[in-house]
Amino acid sequence: MSACKKLLYFAKQRSLWTSLWRNVATWSPVGAAFNAKPHRRVDLFDKNVGLFGVPELSCPTGFHLTTKKALKNSETLVEKACTCPPGIETVESFDQLSDGLCKVADLADFVKVAHPDPAFREAAEKTCIEIGTVVEKLNTNTELCTSLKKLLDNPDIVAQLDPDTRRVAELFMFDFEISGIHLDDKLRKEAVALHVKLLDLSNEFLVGSHMPNRIARSALPEHLHVQFENEGSFIQIGGLHADSADDLVREIAYRIYLYPNAELMVCLEELLKCRYKLAKLIGYESYGHRALKGTMAKTPDLNNCGTVSTEIKNALHCTSILKTMATRYNIEPSLYSPYLSLGGCMEGLNNLFSHLFGVSFMSEHPSAGEVWSEDVRKLDCHFTIRGGRWCQETGQYQLPVVVLMLSLPHPTKSTPTLLTPGMMENLFHEMGHAMHSMLGRTRYQHVTGTRCATDFAEVPSILMEYFANDYRVISKFARHYETGQPLPENMVARLCESKKVCGAADTQLQVFYAALDQVYHSKPQNRSTTEILMETQQKFYGLPYAANTAWQLRFSHLVGYGAKYYSYLMSRAVASMVWKQCFVQDPFNRDMGERYRREMLAHGGAKEPMLMVEDCPSDSSNQGCAKPLKLQPPTDQILVIRSTVQLIGVELTIFVFMVPFEVTATLIIDQRRPTFEDFVNALVSELNPNFETFIMDSES
C-alpha cells in the first residue's frame, strides 16, 4: 500500500470513528461508556488487588489460601455459636459463619464457569467441593443445632427477638432439619455421605448436560456442514439451532443434540434415586416434599399443572387463528438492533431506576487484577458474589457484589454492541435479579436479596420484562445509533403481540417441564426417565415425543431447580399481579417504585414470600385497597457499575457494587391472600392476543 493510500485509509477510519463518537456523545455518560470503543489500560505500577478485590486471588493457588482462611475462621465462629448465651448473638454468629463460607463458595461458583483460565476454573471447582462438603457437615453438627434449639425453645428469649432475627433463626433450624439432624449417629453419617455424593452427581450431570454431541461429517449433507461446528472428520452440535430458518437444520440439530447418552442417563437416574433416598431417610414423603417446604407452593401437587394446562388449551385455540397472520409480521431482529445499542439499553435502565428507586448508574474502571482481563466489562446471567448484611463487628453495612454475564455480539469498527429484542429483554430480566440483590437491605446475609424462596426469586426479574416490553419505557432509550431516530411505536406493538402468537404454546411447554420435574422427584416410578418423559409429554404438551431422543439429559435445571421448576410459572403469575397493581398505569411512578422497593426488594428472604404477595403495593388509581402511606422524601442514591468494557469472545460481564441506604417505612395493605385460581388467571391473562393490532398491521 502506497503512503498516499495509507494516509487516505487512516483518514477514513478516523472520520468513521469521529462520526460514531458524535453519535455516542449524545448519550448520557452511562450510555457513552457502554457504547464507546473498548480500550486497554496498561499501568505497570498498579497493585494487583486480586479478583473482585480479594488479594489472595491474584493467581489460581490463591483459592487454596482463601479456602483455608475461611475454614479456619469458620471453626472460631462455630465455637462462638456453641458457647455464647442464647440470644441475638447466637443468630449473628450463625450468619457470620454462613457469610464467611458463602463469600468464598459463591465467588468460586462463578469463577469455575466464567474464567477463561483452566487453572482458575479448576482451583475454583476444588473450592466449591471443599466448602460444600464442610457445609453439609455443619448442617448435621449436633452441637451447633443444640445451641440454636436452646434459643428457639425458650419463649422468653424468642419474644425479645425482632421479626428478622427470629425468621433467620428458624431458617437455620430448617436447614438442620432437612439435613437429618434428628437422626442417630449412623443415619446422620449416611445422610452426610448422600449429600456429598449428590454434590458429585449434580456436578457431573450439569457438565454433561451442556456437552455437545458429535456425528461423522459423512452422515450429513455436505451443504449443511457450514451450519455447524466442524471438528476434523466430525460435526459437533451443541444446541437446537431453533432460530434457523432451515427446517432440515433444525431437525438434524434436534435429533443429534438430544440423542441419548448412556453414561449421562445413568448419572441422572442415580441422582434422582439418591435424592429420594435422602428425603426418605430424613422423614419426607419424597424429595419434592422436602424441596418445597418453605416455599409459596408448600407441597407438590401435580393436579395444579393439570389445571394450568387446561386453561392454556383454551388460549391455544385463540392463538392458532393468528399463526397464518403472524407470517405477515416483520419482526426480523436485525431491523430492531440498530435501535438497541448496549449503551442505549443501559441508559434506559438508568433512567428507569432513577425514576422508580432514586438510584443512578456510574461507570468506573476496575483496579488492576480485579477482573481477569481488560476484555471484561463490568453485566447477564446472575451471580451473587457477596451478599449484603449489617456487620456488627465493624458497625458498617457489607455492600453486595453482583455479577451479570451475557452473551452479546462484538462491537465493530463502525458500530457499538447492538442487541436483538431478545437480548434486550434478557438484559432487563437479569438486571431485575441484580437489583433484588443490590436493593436488599437485610440485617442478615442468610436472607439477603435473591436468597429467598425459589418460587419468589424470579419475580423481580420477570417483572423487568414487562418494563422491557412497554413502549413508554422503550421510547426513552431506543433510538438509532447513527441517526438518533426513535424506534417506531408500531414496531414495538408488533413485537409485543408477536410474542403472544406462540405464548400459550410456550407456557404449555413450561407446564410440561414443571410437571416432568415434579414426577421425577416424586416416588420412584420403576421406569426409565425417558419413559416417564414420554408419558408426561403426552399428558401435558401438545407436540408428540420424537423417537430416540432424551430431552431430559439437557434439562440442566434439574440440578439447581430440582422439584422447583414450577417456580418460573409461579413467579410469572406474581410478577403479572405486581405489574397490574403497581405499574401498568405509569411505569415510572416513583411512589409505587419506592413502595415496591421497601415492601418486596428490601426484604430479600427475611419475610415470608406469600406475605409479601399479600402486601403487594397497589396504585390507588388502579386498585382501591391500599391504605395511605407516608414516605420520607427519598434521597437519591448512587449505584456504581464498575465498567472497563471490553469483550471476551461474546461474553460481556459487568459487576456491580451498591452504596448503602436506609430502609425505613412499612406499607400495610388490606388485601386477601391470593388463591391458586388467582395465580392461574394472572398467568393465562397474559396470553390473550390483541386482534386489532394484528389486523391493522396486516392490512397496512
Residue pairs with C-beta under 8 A, 6 or more apart in sequence:
1 9
13 413
16 413
16 414
17 37
17 413
20 37
20 414
20 415
20 416
21 36
23 481
23 482
23 484
24 31
24 32
24 35
24 36
24 343
24 416
25 32
26 484
27 35
27 343
27 344
27 347
28 347
28 350
29 362
29 363
30 343
30 346
30 347
30 350
30 361
30 362
30 363
30 641
31 341
31 343
31 344
31 346
31 347
31 350
31 477
32 343
33 343
33 346
33 363
33 643
33 645
34 341
34 342
34 343
34 346
34 363
34 377
34 416
34 417
34 643
34 645
35 341
35 342
35 343
35 344
35 416
35 417
35 481
36 343
36 416
36 645
37 411
38 374
38 375
38 377
38 411
38 644
38 645
38 646
38 647
39 646
40 374
40 646
41 365
41 374
41 644
43 368
46 367
46 368
47 367
47 368
48 58
48 368
48 369
49 55
49 58
49 367
49 368
49 369
49 370
50 56
50 57
50 58
50 62
50 369
50 370
51 57
51 58
51 107
51 111
51 369
51 370
51 371
51 372
52 107
52 370
52 385
52 386
52 401
52 655
53 367
53 370
54 62
54 66
54 107
55 62
56 62
56 63
56 65
56 66
56 69
57 63
57 66
57 107
58 369
60 117
60 119
60 120
60 122
60 123
61 123
62 123
63 108
63 120
63 123
63 124
63 126
63 127
64 123
64 126
64 127
66 104
66 127
67 104
67 127
67 130
67 131
70 100
70 101
70 103
70 104
70 131
71 130
71 131
71 134
73 100
74 97
74 100
74 101
74 134
74 138
77 93
77 96
77 97
77 100
78 97
78 138
78 141
78 143
78 144
80 93
81 90
81 93
81 94
81 97
81 144
81 147
81 148
82 143
82 144
82 146
82 147
84 90
84 93
84 147
86 147
86 150
86 151
86 154
86 157
87 151
87 157
87 160
88 161
88 165
90 147
90 148
90 151
90 169
91 151
91 161
91 165
91 168
91 169
91 172
91 444
92 392
92 444
94 144
94 148
94 168
94 169
94 172
94 446
95 168
95 389
95 444
95 445
95 446
96 393
97 138
98 172
98 445
98 446
99 387
99 389
99 398
99 445
99 446
101 131
101 134
101 135
102 386
102 387
102 445
103 385
103 386
103 387
104 127
104 131
105 127
105 128
105 131
105 132
105 135
106 383
106 384
106 385
106 386
106 387
107 124
107 385
107 386
108 124
108 125
108 127
108 128
108 131
109 124
109 128
109 383
110 383
110 385
110 403
111 120
111 121
111 124
112 121
112 124
112 125
112 128
113 121
114 383
114 403
114 405
114 651
114 653
115 121
115 124
115 372
116 372
116 373
116 648
117 372
120 372
125 203
129 199
129 200
129 203
132 196
132 199
133 196
133 199
136 179
136 192
136 195
136 196
136 199
137 192
138 144
139 175
139 176
139 179
139 181
139 195
140 176
140 179
140 180
140 181
140 188
140 191
140 192
142 181
142 188
144 176
145 173
145 176
145 181
148 169
148 172
148 173
148 176
149 173
151 157
151 158
151 169
152 158
152 169
152 170
152 173
158 166
161 169
163 606
164 442
164 443
164 444
164 447
164 606
165 443
165 444
167 447
167 606
167 607
167 608
168 443
168 444
168 446
168 447
168 606
171 294
171 446
171 447
171 605
172 446
174 293
174 294
177 282
178 282
178 284
178 290
178 293
179 191
179 195
179 282
180 187
180 188
180 191
180 278
180 281
180 282
181 188
182 282
182 283
183 190
183 191
183 281
183 282
187 281
190 281
191 278
191 281
191 282
194 274
194 277
194 278
194 281
195 278
197 274
198 271
198 274
198 275
198 278
201 267
201 270
201 271
201 274
202 271
202 559
204 267
205 264
205 267
205 268
205 271
205 556
205 558
205 559
206 556
206 559
208 261
208 263
208 264
208 267
208 553
209 264
209 553
209 554
209 555
209 556
210 238
210 556
211 238
212 229
212 236
212 237
212 238
212 239
212 257
213 236
213 237
213 238
213 256
213 257
213 259
213 261
214 231
214 234
214 235
214 236
214 237
215 234
215 235
215 237
215 256
216 233
216 234
216 235
217 225
217 230
217 233
217 234
217 235
218 233
219 235
220 228
220 235
220 252
221 248
224 246
224 248
224 249
224 252
225 235
227 241
227 244
227 246
227 249
228 235
228 236
228 237
228 253
229 235
229 236
229 237
229 238
230 236
237 252
237 253
237 256
237 257
238 257
239 253
239 257
240 250
240 253
240 254
240 257
240 258
241 249
241 250
241 253
242 250
244 250
244 253
254 546
254 549
255 546
255 548
255 549
257 554
258 546
258 549
258 550
258 551
258 553
258 554
259 548
259 549
259 550
260 530
260 548
260 549
260 550
260 553
261 550
261 553
264 553
265 528
265 529
265 530
265 550
265 553
268 529
268 552
268 553
268 558
269 528
269 529
271 558
272 287
272 520
272 521
272 529
273 524
275 287
275 521
275 562
276 286
276 287
276 521
276 523
276 524
278 287
278 290
279 285
279 286
279 287
279 289
279 290
280 286
282 290
284 290
284 293
285 523
286 300
286 521
286 522
286 523
287 521
287 562
287 563
288 300
288 518
288 521
288 522
288 563
289 299
289 300
290 563
291 521
291 562
291 563
291 564
292 298
292 299
292 300
292 563
292 564
293 299
294 453
295 453
295 454
295 455
295 456
295 564
295 567
295 609
296 453
296 455
296 456
296 570
296 609
296 610
296 613
297 304
297 455
297 566
297 570
300 518
300 521
300 522
300 563
302 515
302 518
302 519
302 522
304 566
304 676
305 511
305 514
305 515
305 518
305 540
305 566
306 540
307 676
307 680
308 507
308 511
308 569
308 680
308 683
308 684
309 508
309 511
309 515
309 540
311 680
311 683
311 684
312 504
312 507
312 508
312 511
312 684
312 687
313 508
314 684
315 503
315 504
315 507
315 684
315 687
315 688
316 504
316 505
316 508
316 542
318 504
318 687
318 688
318 689
319 500
319 501
319 502
319 503
319 504
319 505
319 687
319 689
322 500
322 501
322 689
322 691
322 694
323 501
325 694
325 695
325 698
326 498
326 501
326 694
328 697
328 698
329 494
329 497
329 498
329 501
329 694
329 697
329 698
330 494
331 421
331 494
331 495
331 498
333 420
333 421
333 422
334 420
335 491
336 420
336 421
336 487
336 491
336 495
337 418
337 419
337 420
338 418
338 480
338 481
338 482
339 478
339 479
339 480
339 481
339 486
339 487
340 418
340 419
340 420
340 421
340 423
340 424
340 478
340 487
341 416
341 417
341 418
341 419
341 481
342 408
342 416
342 417
342 418
342 419
342 652
343 416
343 417
344 477
344 478
344 479
344 481
345 419
345 424
345 427
345 428
345 477
346 361
346 379
347 477
348 473
348 474
348 476
348 477
348 478
349 361
349 427
349 428
349 431
350 360
350 361
351 476
351 477
352 467
352 473
352 476
352 587
352 588
353 359
353 360
353 361
353 435
353 639
354 360
354 636
355 588
355 590
355 593
356 588
356 589
356 590
356 592
356 593
356 594
356 596
356 597
357 435
357 439
357 593
357 594
357 597
357 634
357 637
358 590
358 594
358 634
358 635
358 636
358 637
359 439
359 636
359 637
359 638
359 639
360 636
360 637
360 638
360 639
361 639
361 640
361 641
362 638
362 639
362 640
362 641
363 641
363 642
363 643
364 378
364 640
364 641
364 642
364 643
365 642
365 643
365 644
366 376
366 378
366 642
366 644
370 642
371 378
371 644
371 653
371 655
373 646
373 648
374 644
374 646
375 646
375 647
375 648
376 644
376 645
376 646
376 648
376 651
376 653
377 643
377 644
377 645
377 646
377 647
377 652
377 653
377 654
378 641
378 642
378 643
378 644
378 645
378 653
378 654
378 655
378 656
379 404
379 405
379 406
379 427
379 430
379 431
379 641
379 652
379 653
379 654
380 404
380 405
380 406
380 407
380 408
380 426
380 427
380 430
380 652
380 653
381 404
381 405
381 406
381 430
382 402
382 403
382 404
382 430
382 433
382 434
382 437
382 450
382 461
383 402
383 403
383 404
383 405
384 400
384 401
384 402
384 403
384 437
384 449
384 450
384 451
385 401
385 402
385 403
385 655
386 398
386 399
386 400
386 401
387 398
387 400
387 437
387 445
387 448
387 449
387 451
388 397
388 398
388 399
388 400
388 437
388 438
388 440
388 441
388 442
388 445
388 448
388 449
388 658
389 397
389 398
389 442
389 443
389 444
389 445
389 448
390 397
390 398
390 443
390 444
391 397
391 398
396 660
397 441
397 660
398 445
399 657
399 658
399 659
399 660
400 437
400 438
400 440
400 448
400 449
400 657
400 658
401 655
401 656
401 657
402 433
402 434
402 437
402 438
402 449
402 655
402 656
403 653
403 654
403 655
403 656
404 430
404 431
404 433
404 434
404 653
404 654
404 655
404 656
405 651
405 652
405 653
406 423
406 426
406 427
406 430
406 651
406 652
406 653
407 650
407 651
407 652
408 417
408 419
408 423
408 647
408 650
408 651
408 652
409 417
409 418
409 419
409 650
410 417
410 647
410 650
411 417
411 647
415 481
416 481
417 647
417 652
418 481
419 427
421 495
424 468
425 465
425 468
425 469
427 468
428 464
428 465
428 467
428 468
429 461
429 462
429 464
429 465
429 468
430 461
431 464
432 460
432 461
432 462
432 463
432 464
432 465
433 450
433 457
433 460
433 461
434 656
435 460
435 464
435 601
436 449
436 450
436 457
436 460
436 461
436 601
436 604
437 448
437 449
437 450
438 449
438 639
438 656
438 658
439 449
439 597
439 601
439 602
439 658
440 448
440 449
440 601
440 602
440 603
440 604
441 602
441 660
441 661
441 662
441 663
442 448
442 449
442 602
442 603
442 604
442 605
442 606
443 606
444 606
445 451
446 605
447 603
447 604
447 605
447 606
448 604
448 605
449 604
450 457
450 604
451 604
451 605
452 603
452 604
452 605
452 609
453 605
453 609
454 561
454 564
454 567
455 564
455 566
455 567
455 570
455 571
455 609
456 567
456 570
456 571
456 574
456 609
456 612
456 613
457 567
457 571
458 567
458 568
458 571
458 572
458 575
459 571
459 574
459 575
459 578
459 600
460 575
460 600
460 601
461 571
462 568
462 571
462 572
462 575
463 575
463 578
463 579
465 575
466 575
466 576
466 579
466 583
466 587
467 473
467 583
467 587
468 474
469 492
469 495
469 496
469 499
470 587
471 489
471 492
471 493
472 587
472 588
473 587
473 588
474 487
474 492
475 486
475 487
475 489
475 492
478 486
478 487
478 492
479 485
479 486
479 487
480 486
480 487
490 697
493 690
493 693
493 697
494 693
494 697
497 689
497 690
497 693
497 694
500 686
500 687
500 688
500 689
500 690
501 689
503 686
503 687
503 689
504 687
505 542
507 569
507 683
507 684
507 687
508 540
508 541
508 542
509 541
510 568
510 569
511 540
511 541
511 569
512 536
512 537
512 540
512 541
513 555
513 557
513 565
514 565
514 566
514 568
514 569
515 536
515 539
515 540
516 532
516 533
516 536
516 537
516 540
516 552
516 555
517 555
517 557
517 558
517 561
517 562
517 563
517 564
517 565
517 566
518 563
518 566
519 525
519 532
519 536
520 529
520 532
520 552
520 558
521 562
521 563
525 531
525 532
529 550
529 552
530 550
530 552
533 545
533 550
533 551
533 552
534 545
537 543
537 544
537 545
538 544
538 545
552 558
557 565
558 565
561 567
569 683
570 679
572 683
572 686
573 678
573 679
573 680
573 682
573 683
574 613
574 679
574 682
576 682
576 683
576 685
576 686
577 613
577 616
577 674
577 678
577 682
578 596
578 600
578 616
580 622
580 682
581 616
581 617
581 618
581 619
581 622
581 623
582 589
582 592
582 595
582 596
582 616
582 617
582 618
582 619
583 589
583 592
583 619
584 619
584 622
585 619
585 621
585 622
586 592
586 619
589 619
590 634
591 629
591 631
592 617
592 619
594 631
594 634
595 617
595 629
595 631
595 667
596 617
597 663
598 663
598 664
598 665
598 666
598 667
599 612
599 615
599 616
599 617
599 666
599 667
600 612
600 616
602 663
603 612
610 673
613 673
613 674
614 669
614 671
614 672
614 673
614 674
615 667
615 668
615 669
615 671
616 669
616 671
617 626
617 629
617 667
617 669
618 625
618 626
618 669
618 671
619 626
620 626
625 669
625 670
625 671
626 667
626 669
627 667
627 668
627 669
627 670
629 665
629 667
630 665
631 665
632 664
632 665
635 661
637 658
637 659
637 661
638 659
639 656
639 658
639 659
640 656
640 657
640 658
640 659
641 654
641 656
642 654
642 655
642 656
642 657
643 654
645 652
645 654
